[in-house]
Amino acid sequence: MKHSLLDILCCPVCKGDLEVTIAAEEKGEILEGELFCARCHTHYPIHDGIPDLLPREPERDTEA
């Protein structure tokens, strides 16, 4: 995934901005990592340079 895509990607659930955490990078491209929406607390994995932006349920904080 190219860094320039971060400027145009948004959360498919709430349309919020996405923050990136990079686990592996090669030749200026993100190969492994995660996109996170702070607005709705949803995580999107990046594997083999491909972000998985399929809509999913936001993660909820649970108190035990």
C-alpha positions, 0 to 999 in steps of 0.5 A: 500500500502506498503512503499516498493512499492514506490521504484519500482513505477513510473509515468505511463504517463512519467516514472518519480519518484512519491512523496507520501502524506499520509493521513491515515496509519495503521500498516505501510501501506498507506491506504489513500493519494496521489502519485504525479509526479513532472515531469508531474504534475499528481496526483494519489489517494490512497484509501483503500491501493490501488494506482490508477495508471491508466494513465491520462492527466497531470494537466496544470497550467492555467492563468486566 
